[in-house]
Structures are given as C-alpha cells and as structure tokens.
C-alpha cells in the first residue's frame, strides 16, 4: 500500500520507519490530509463485509469562532464526530463524513463496535457543561445502525442515553478516597484530592455525568455488550452492560481503585475478563483489574510493568492467544513514541515490545487496535492532533527483531 499524505515526511521516514518495512510487512498512511482542526481519539472496526471504518472527533471549522471561543479546541461547540471508510479490497479511504454532531455542544471520544447481531454501535460523550465545565459534564450516548455498509453516514436505527448508576458507587468512592488519603505518598495535595472525591458524591450531577467512553465495547458470549466507562469527576471506572440489543441496561460495580480511567476490556480463553487502564494517579504504569463474573464486579487495579505517561491505551487478545497492548511506551509526559507490547502468559509479563512510531518531540497517541479476519493487526492513532494515522502489520511482525 503506498504511503500518502505523510506529516513530517522526512522525520517519519528517517526517525520512525527506517528499516521497519523492508520486508513489506508494515504499512502506514494518513486517513486524510486536509486541515480539519483539532483531530483526536480514533476508533477502528472491521465491518461484517470486510470494510474498515474509523471514527474520530474534530473541529468542523478549524478557523471558526463562536460562544466557546477561547476554550480548548476539543471542547468548542463545533466539535463533532466524523469518520471514513475503506471498502474491502480498496487502497484508498473515503472522504471523511459526519457520524454524530449535537447542535452547539461538543461530541467527543467515539468508540465503535460490532455487536453479536452484526450491528454497528457508536458510543460517545456529549459535553453538556462547556464552557464552565468540561469532561465532568459528559453525557454518555450510543447510536446503533443496521445500515452502515454503504458510503457516507450510517442510518442510525436506535439511540440510547446512559446515566450510569453503578451499585454501591457512593460507598466505593468513599473507600477509594480513604485509600488515597492513607496510602503511600501522602501529601497535602493528595489529601485535597481525596476530599474532592468525597465532595463529588454529594453532587448528583457529578455522580451521574462525567462518564466517558474511549475504547471498543466487548461482546460477551451471551451477546451482552460491555461498554467500558470511567467517571472523570472521581477518576474511577465501571462498565455499562447492554442486554438484548440495548433493550435493557445494567451497570457493574465500580473498579475499587481511584486514578484509573479509560478501561480497555478483553476476555481470556478461560472466561476471565481483564481491564487495562490509563494511569491518572501518577504511577507512570498501566494498571490492570480482573472480573470472574462477566464484568459485574472487579478486583482492585494493580500496576503492570507497562509504562504510561497518562495517555490512552488499548488491549486486544490476538488470534494466537497472546495479549497485545498499544500504548505510549514512556513514563514522562511525552507521547512521541507509540509501541505494542505482547504477553503470552495472560498479562503477567511483557517480554516483547515493538515500537510502531517514534519521532522526538512529536505526538502520537490515543491508539485503537483490532485484528482483522485476515490476521492483520490494524492500529489507528492521532498524528500530532492534525490527522488520524492508520498502520497495519501481520501479527508475526510484533515478535520480529
């Protein structure tokens, strides 16, 4: 596949890709080249007919102005969710098209999924409280389509608005706040953070809003769709469970650990679920939690040895049975290196780590990863917040020196 529309072409070819595709086993391309404002947080799926569909959020008019002018670009009122499609066998992506756009409010963090009935789901957040409040005002929404294999915007057949109420959430937040207060590294700021968590439980808006999606939903064996979420007001995670195609919703208990967000959930061969989390507590490590009851309850999250500069991650189970995690393989604040790590022992150790892209001083983050039916692994990620990059490679490339 030819590379086209590369940003910082010389830097990428010399600093990032030299030697990587000598055998022709890795491809890289930008999905679009025109300016679309602040572009971030992609999600990729393979459709039942074998097309690739990618979603992201963007500013509709990068030069426009409005009542939210002066806000961060990802919180302005013109932020919308757009997408592009690559038809089966095609080498070109379609022109971008709008997937969801709430009038005068920003839509963020799309997560695409295909359910057990072959329907397309788009889960995303709409920020209700901008400009005074941002992520903490998120309202979780889901759109469902049976007509999405054609060009352009899918025809949305159903929509859902989620106001999560995890069982025992208030007490879970109180217990997690106490763990923060008495845990290692106690400082005045840590104590203040614990107090803020407790104050949040008294605010019904903060309890019920602020739930953000980020990664793919997981289809469970009985057809239930598990939607990973995290509450940005307290930095704690829980799962939404859509039963009977979304006719009925339940919610898991909260993961009993503060400072873990944007969970990515996988299912192991023995039926155990594992959630991997972006770090929001300053450990510099991806955390992991497990569930043995199909996502209803979760263990406390514990750090892995995978670095994380508080950036987005995603995990998948590969066809071989190994677990792969795509992440910024750094412990500082930089997100200029994106890697894929491989575990063959259920996530206990990660001896294989392969760099996907690394250009000093640039930004590559918020990955989405799938393995297509032909075995190729596809990763999309934000390329300097200007476009979405799509990289693909065979599974064997991960372990190739």
MARKE-487543 format. One line per field, with one value per residue (C-alpha): chain; residue in one letter; y, x, z; residue number from 0. Coordinates in Angstrom, 2 decimals. Example, Ala and Ser with C-alpha at 12.3 -4.5 7.8 and 13.67 -1.06 7.14 Angstrom:
BEGIN
chaine <- [A;A]
residu <- [A;S]
north <- [-4.50;-1.06]
east <- [12.30;13.67]
up <- [7.80;7.14]
num <- [0;1]
# end
This chain:
BEGIN
chaine <- [A;A;A;A;A;A;A;A;A;A;A;A;A;A;A;A;A;A;A;A;A;A;A;A;A;A;A;A;A;A;A;A;A;A;A;A;A;A;A;A;A;A;A;A;A;A;A;A;A;A;A;A;A;A;A;A;A;A;A;A;A;A;A;A;A;A;A;A;A;A;A;A;A;A;A;A;A;A;A;A;A;A;A;A;A;A;A;A;A;A;A;A;A;A;A;A;A;A;A;A;A;A;A;A;A;A;A;A;A;A;A;A;A;A;A;A;A;A;A;A;A;A;A;A;A;A;A;A;A;A;A;A;A;A;A;A;A;A;A;A;A;A;A;A;A;A;A;A;A;A;A;A;A;A;A;A;A;A;A;A;A;A;A;A;A;A;A;A;A;A;A;A;A;A;A;A;A;A;A;A;A;A;A;A;A;A;A;A;A;A;A;A;A;A;A;A;A;A;A;A;A;A;A;A;A;A;A;A;A;A;A;A;A;A;A;A;A;A;A;A;A;A;A;A;A;A;A;A;A;A;A;A;A;A;A;A;A;A;A;A;A;A;A;A;A;A;A;A;A;A;A;A;A;A;A;A;A;A;A;A;A;A;A;A;A;A;A;A;A;A;A;A;A;A;A;A;A;A;A;A;A;A;A;A;A;A;A;A;A;A;A;A;A;A;A;A;A;A;A;A;A;A;A;A;A;A;A;A;A;A;A;A;A;A;A;A;A;A;A;A;A;A;A;A;A;A;A;A;A;A;A;A;A;A;A;A;A;A;A;A;A;A;A;A;A;A;A;A;A;A;A;A;A;A;A;A;A;A;A;A;A;A;A;A;A;A;A;A;A;A;A;A;A;A;A;A;A;A;A;A;A;A;A;A;A;A;A;A;A;A;A;A;A;A;A;A;A;A;A;A;A]
residu <- [X;X;X;X;X;X;X;X;X;X;X;X;X;X;X;X;X;X;X;X;X;X;X;X;X;X;X;X;X;X;X;X;X;X;X;X;X;X;X;X;X;X;X;X;X;X;X;X;X;X;X;X;X;X;X;X;X;X;X;X;X;X;X;X;X;X;X;X;X;X;X;X;X;X;X;X;X;X;X;X;X;X;X;X;X;X;X;X;X;X;X;X;X;X;X;X;X;X;X;X;X;X;X;X;X;X;X;X;X;X;X;X;X;X;X;X;X;X;X;X;X;X;X;X;X;X;X;X;X;X;X;X;X;X;X;X;X;X;X;X;X;X;X;X;X;X;X;X;X;X;X;X;X;X;X;X;X;X;X;X;X;X;X;X;X;X;X;X;X;X;X;X;X;X;X;X;X;X;X;X;X;X;X;X;X;X;X;X;X;X;X;X;X;X;X;X;X;X;X;X;X;X;X;X;X;X;X;X;X;X;X;X;X;X;X;X;X;X;X;X;X;X;X;X;X;X;X;X;X;X;X;X;X;X;X;X;X;X;X;X;X;X;X;X;X;X;X;X;X;X;X;X;X;X;X;X;X;X;X;X;X;X;X;X;X;X;X;X;X;X;X;X;X;X;X;X;X;X;X;X;X;X;X;X;X;X;X;X;X;X;X;X;X;X;X;X;X;X;X;X;X;X;X;X;X;X;X;X;X;X;X;X;X;X;X;X;X;X;X;X;X;X;X;X;X;X;X;X;X;X;X;X;X;X;X;X;X;X;X;X;X;X;X;X;X;X;X;X;X;X;X;X;X;X;X;X;X;X;X;X;X;X;X;X;X;X;X;X;X;X;X;X;X;X;X;X;X;X;X;X;X;X;X;X;X;X;X;X;X;X;X;X;X;X;X;X;X;X;X;X;X]
north <- [0.00;3.36;5.94;9.21;12.44;11.80;14.52;15.48;13.12;13.25;12.82;9.90;8.08;8.58;8.70;6.37;3.98;3.28;-0.49;-1.23;-2.16;-3.52;-6.81;-5.07;-6.24;-2.91;-0.14;3.41;6.08;9.11;8.78;12.38;15.25;18.33;20.57;19.53;21.40;19.51;15.79;13.12;9.85;7.45;4.09;1.42;-1.60;-4.17;-4.46;-7.79;-7.29;-6.64;-2.85;-0.79;2.04;4.66;7.37;10.34;13.74;17.01;20.72;21.13;24.50;24.96;28.73;29.31;31.22;31.00;31.47;28.92;30.71;30.63;27.16;24.20;23.08;19.74;21.49;24.06;23.89;22.84;19.60;16.66;13.00;12.17;9.03;7.43;4.03;1.83;-0.61;-4.28;-4.57;-0.80;1.07;4.48;5.84;7.63;11.32;11.98;12.23;13.25;10.45;12.48;16.19;17.56;21.14;23.70;21.11;19.18;15.42;13.51;10.13;7.87;4.12;1.84;-1.76;-4.54;-6.50;-10.18;-9.36;-7.60;-4.10;-1.09;0.82;4.29;5.17;8.71;11.56;14.89;17.64;19.45;21.95;23.61;26.16;26.28;22.53;20.03;16.26;16.14;17.20;14.35;12.59;9.09;8.30;5.36;5.12;1.79;1.03;-1.90;0.10;1.10;-0.80;1.89;5.10;8.03;8.35;5.21;5.29;5.22;2.96;3.41;5.70;5.32;7.90;6.45;7.85;5.24;4.29;1.65;-0.25;0.95;3.77;6.30;3.90;2.74;6.34;6.92;3.79;4.70;8.23;6.83;4.60;7.68;9.56;6.87;5.35;5.89;9.31;11.24;14.99;17.99;17.73;14.02;14.76;17.54;15.11;12.67;15.45;16.42;12.83;12.79;16.12;14.70;12.00;14.72;16.18;14.15;15.80;14.80;11.24;10.74;12.79;12.67;9.05;8.87;6.03;5.61;2.01;-0.68;-2.34;-6.08;-8.67;-11.31;-14.93;-14.39;-11.38;-8.76;-5.70;-4.48;-0.77;0.39;3.77;5.99;8.91;11.96;13.62;10.98;9.13;5.76;3.17;1.00;-0.94;-0.48;-3.71;-3.63;-6.69;-7.87;-5.49;-2.50;-3.11;-3.36;-1.82;-2.66;-1.36;-3.07;-2.17;0.37;-0.81;-0.19;1.94;5.68;7.16;4.56;5.69;4.77;1.00;-1.41;-4.80;-8.18;-11.73;-14.58;-18.17;-19.26;-16.63;-14.18;-10.53;-8.20;-4.41;-2.34;1.33;4.64;5.92;9.03;8.69;9.37;5.82;6.01;2.49;0.90;-0.76;-3.99;-5.36;-8.69;-9.91;-13.53;-12.84;-11.45;-7.87;-7.36;-6.90;-6.11;-6.57;-3.64;-2.34;-3.12;-1.67;-3.65;-3.02;-1.29;2.44;5.04;8.85;9.16;8.57;6.47;2.73;-0.26;-4.03;-6.97;-10.75;-11.85;-14.89;-16.68;-16.20;-13.58;-10.23;-7.08;-3.58;-0.47;2.40;5.27;3.36;6.18;7.26;11.01;13.39;12.90;10.95;10.84;7.06;4.55;0.84;-2.50;-4.90;-8.63;-11.04;-14.80;-15.60;-13.91;-10.45;-11.35;-10.41;-8.38;-9.53;-8.32;-4.63;-3.26;0.43;1.44;5.06;7.33;10.88;13.02;15.99;14.94;13.42;10.02;8.85;7.52;4.26;1.94;-1.63;-4.61;-7.82;-8.31;-11.61;-11.99;-11.87;-8.42;-6.09;-2.56;0.39;3.93;6.86;10.65;12.05;15.38;16.18;17.02;13.73;10.06;7.62;4.01;1.39;-2.34;-5.36;-9.15;-10.47;-12.03;-8.57;-7.81;-10.50;-9.91;-8.39]
east <- [0.00;1.52;2.10;0.36;-0.18;2.60;3.07;6.69;7.66;11.40;11.22;8.86;10.85;14.19;13.21;10.27;10.11;13.69;14.07;10.56;9.02;11.98;10.12;6.91;5.04;4.04;2.06;1.40;-0.92;-2.87;-6.62;-6.93;-4.59;-6.81;-6.99;-9.87;-8.91;-8.13;-8.33;-8.16;-9.33;-9.90;-11.66;-11.43;-13.62;-13.87;-17.43;-19.15;-18.46;-14.77;-14.63;-12.61;-14.46;-12.71;-14.24;-12.62;-13.60;-12.66;-13.44;-15.75;-14.23;-10.67;-10.87;-14.39;-15.46;-18.40;-19.55;-16.98;-14.10;-11.04;-11.79;-9.55;-10.11;-11.55;-14.27;-15.56;-19.18;-18.29;-16.54;-18.20;-17.55;-16.51;-15.38;-14.03;-14.42;-12.08;-14.05;-12.98;-10.01;-9.65;-6.39;-7.95;-10.02;-13.27;-13.63;-14.50;-18.17;-20.01;-21.14;-22.64;-22.95;-25.00;-26.05;-23.96;-22.31;-19.04;-19.13;-16.01;-14.33;-16.08;-15.89;-17.04;-18.16;-19.97;-22.43;-23.41;-26.19;-23.76;-25.00;-22.70;-22.52;-21.10;-20.68;-19.57;-19.79;-21.57;-20.22;-23.21;-21.43;-18.96;-17.50;-17.77;-17.27;-15.71;-15.17;-17.04;-20.23;-20.15;-23.39;-22.83;-24.72;-24.93;-26.14;-26.96;-27.15;-28.09;-27.40;-23.74;-22.00;-22.82;-20.91;-21.33;-23.06;-24.81;-28.55;-28.97;-31.86;-31.72;-30.16;-29.52;-28.73;-26.89;-26.94;-24.80;-25.65;-23.12;-24.37;-22.70;-20.94;-21.04;-19.50;-16.95;-15.83;-15.62;-13.50;-11.24;-10.84;-9.78;-7.23;-5.84;-5.71;-3.84;-1.86;1.80;2.95;0.64;0.86;-1.41;-2.40;-3.19;-5.41;-7.14;-7.77;-9.40;-11.59;-12.66;-13.67;-15.83;-17.43;-18.34;-20.52;-22.80;-23.37;-25.89;-24.73;-21.14;-22.19;-24.38;-22.47;-18.82;-18.89;-16.62;-16.10;-12.80;-12.16;-14.05;-17.05;-16.66;-19.21;-19.71;-20.62;-24.32;-24.46;-24.28;-22.32;-19.92;-19.14;-16.06;-16.54;-14.80;-16.13;-13.94;-15.19;-13.66;-11.33;-12.95;-14.17;-17.26;-18.84;-22.21;-23.85;-26.34;-28.60;-30.94;-29.51;-29.80;-33.38;-32.11;-29.06;-27.28;-24.05;-21.16;-19.87;-17.06;-13.49;-12.45;-9.40;-9.10;-7.00;-7.65;-9.56;-10.36;-10.53;-9.91;-11.52;-10.56;-11.81;-9.35;-9.87;-10.93;-13.68;-11.85;-12.18;-9.22;-9.40;-6.32;-6.35;-4.78;-2.94;-4.41;-2.76;0.87;2.27;3.51;2.22;-0.77;-2.97;-4.96;-8.12;-9.92;-13.52;-14.63;-18.38;-18.65;-17.95;-20.34;-17.60;-13.90;-10.77;-8.69;-6.45;-2.76;0.13;1.69;5.24;3.97;4.88;2.15;2.53;-1.19;-2.07;-4.73;-4.17;-5.97;-5.64;-6.77;-6.47;-4.70;-5.63;-2.59;-3.98;-1.42;-2.45;-1.32;-1.42;-0.76;0.50;2.94;5.96;7.21;6.92;7.36;4.91;5.97;3.81;6.25;6.72;3.92;4.60;2.85;3.62;2.93;2.25;1.94;1.27;-2.07;-0.66;1.76;4.87;5.51;8.81;8.10;7.73;7.87;7.98;5.33;6.43;8.90;9.78;11.25;9.10;6.06;2.82;1.30;-1.36;-4.83;-4.48;-7.25;-6.38;-8.13;-7.09;-8.96;-10.30;-7.29;-5.00;-3.53;-3.38;-4.70;-3.82;-5.13;-3.92;-3.77;-0.89;0.10;-3.62;-3.88;-4.93;-5.50;-2.79;-3.54;-0.80;-1.21;1.04;0.85;0.79;4.21;5.75;5.28;7.80;10.22;13.52]
up <- [0.00;-0.91;1.75;1.08;2.92;5.45;8.02;8.68;5.90;6.35;10.12;9.84;7.20;8.93;12.59;12.69;9.77;8.76;8.42;9.57;6.27;4.38;4.12;3.07;6.14;7.70;6.03;7.17;5.81;6.93;6.51;5.28;4.58;4.60;7.68;9.95;13.11;16.32;15.41;18.11;19.69;16.80;16.89;14.16;13.38;10.62;9.33;8.60;4.87;5.47;5.21;7.67;9.42;11.53;13.73;15.48;16.86;15.21;14.95;12.00;11.10;12.38;11.75;13.01;16.08;18.43;22.01;23.24;21.53;23.76;25.08;24.37;20.80;21.91;23.96;21.47;20.39;16.83;17.88;16.14;15.40;11.85;10.11;6.96;5.34;3.31;1.20;1.01;-1.33;-1.69;-1.19;-0.60;2.26;1.52;2.10;5.76;6.67;9.83;12.15;15.00;15.69;18.59;17.85;19.76;22.02;21.60;20.93;21.98;22.45;19.93;20.45;17.63;18.00;16.13;18.28;18.12;15.62;13.27;14.11;14.33;17.63;18.11;21.78;22.55;25.03;24.64;26.92;28.44;30.69;28.34;28.73;32.54;32.89;30.52;30.80;34.11;32.32;29.80;28.93;27.53;24.33;21.95;18.34;16.65;12.92;10.70;7.54;7.63;4.82;2.25;1.54;3.88;7.22;8.54;9.02;12.79;13.81;17.58;20.16;23.88;26.55;29.53;33.06;34.83;38.39;39.45;42.51;45.69;43.84;46.67;49.16;46.58;46.04;49.81;50.29;47.37;48.73;52.09;50.37;48.63;51.93;53.89;51.03;50.12;49.00;51.30;50.70;51.17;47.50;47.86;50.86;48.92;46.05;48.46;49.82;46.30;45.61;48.74;47.84;44.43;45.97;47.36;43.89;41.84;38.61;39.24;40.11;37.07;34.49;33.55;32.36;29.31;26.81;24.96;23.86;21.97;23.63;24.25;23.10;25.81;24.98;25.74;23.38;26.13;25.01;27.71;27.36;29.33;31.03;33.56;35.58;35.04;38.25;40.52;38.11;38.74;36.23;35.79;32.93;31.24;30.09;27.20;27.26;24.50;21.94;24.25;25.37;28.95;30.60;33.84;35.34;37.05;40.45;40.27;40.00;43.63;42.81;42.27;39.48;36.77;33.69;30.08;30.64;27.76;28.44;26.99;27.56;28.11;26.96;30.47;30.56;32.84;31.89;32.23;32.15;31.38;32.41;31.56;34.62;36.27;39.69;38.83;38.95;35.38;34.76;33.06;35.67;35.41;37.08;36.64;36.70;37.07;36.88;33.34;34.29;37.20;39.82;39.54;41.59;42.79;39.99;40.31;38.27;35.44;34.28;31.12;31.09;30.64;30.61;31.39;27.73;26.06;25.59;24.13;24.62;22.47;22.53;19.38;17.31;18.78;22.29;23.26;24.72;22.92;24.40;22.31;24.43;24.74;25.98;28.24;31.87;31.47;29.84;26.22;23.78;20.88;20.95;20.39;20.92;21.01;23.87;23.82;26.68;26.25;29.93;30.47;31.13;33.92;31.93;28.78;27.30;23.75;22.97;19.43;18.52;16.00;15.63;17.40;16.36;19.12;20.05;18.02;19.28;18.51;20.95;21.75;19.81;18.68;17.69;16.07;14.38;11.12;9.85;7.53;10.59;10.04;13.02;12.39;14.63;14.28;16.36;16.50;14.46;16.03;16.56;12.85;11.27;12.02;11.01;10.09;10.46;9.73;10.03;10.43;13.98;13.49;12.97;16.69;17.64;14.77;15.99]
num <- [0;1;2;3;4;5;6;7;8;9;10;11;12;13;14;15;16;17;18;19;20;21;22;23;24;25;26;27;28;29;30;31;32;33;34;35;36;37;38;39;40;41;42;43;44;45;46;47;48;49;50;51;52;53;54;55;56;57;58;59;60;61;62;63;64;65;66;67;68;69;70;71;72;73;74;75;76;77;78;79;80;81;82;83;84;85;86;87;88;89;90;91;92;93;94;95;96;97;98;99;100;101;102;103;104;105;106;107;108;109;110;111;112;113;114;115;116;117;118;119;120;121;122;123;124;125;126;127;128;129;130;131;132;133;134;135;136;137;138;139;140;141;142;143;144;145;146;147;148;149;150;151;152;153;154;155;156;157;158;159;160;161;162;163;164;165;166;167;168;169;170;171;172;173;174;175;176;177;178;179;180;181;182;183;184;185;186;187;188;189;190;191;192;193;194;195;196;197;198;199;200;201;202;203;204;205;206;207;208;209;210;211;212;213;214;215;216;217;218;219;220;221;222;223;224;225;226;227;228;229;230;231;232;233;234;235;236;237;238;239;240;241;242;243;244;245;246;247;248;249;250;251;252;253;254;255;256;257;258;259;260;261;262;263;264;265;266;267;268;269;270;271;272;273;274;275;276;277;278;279;280;281;282;283;284;285;286;287;288;289;290;291;292;293;294;295;296;297;298;299;300;301;302;303;304;305;306;307;308;309;310;311;312;313;314;315;316;317;318;319;320;321;322;323;324;325;326;327;328;329;330;331;332;333;334;335;336;337;338;339;340;341;342;343;344;345;346;347;348;349;350;351;352;353;354;355;356;357;358;359;360;361;362;363;364;365;366;367;368;369;370;371;372;373;374;375;376;377;378;379;380;381;382;383;384;385;386;387;388;389;390;391;392;393;394;395;396;397;398;399;400]
# end
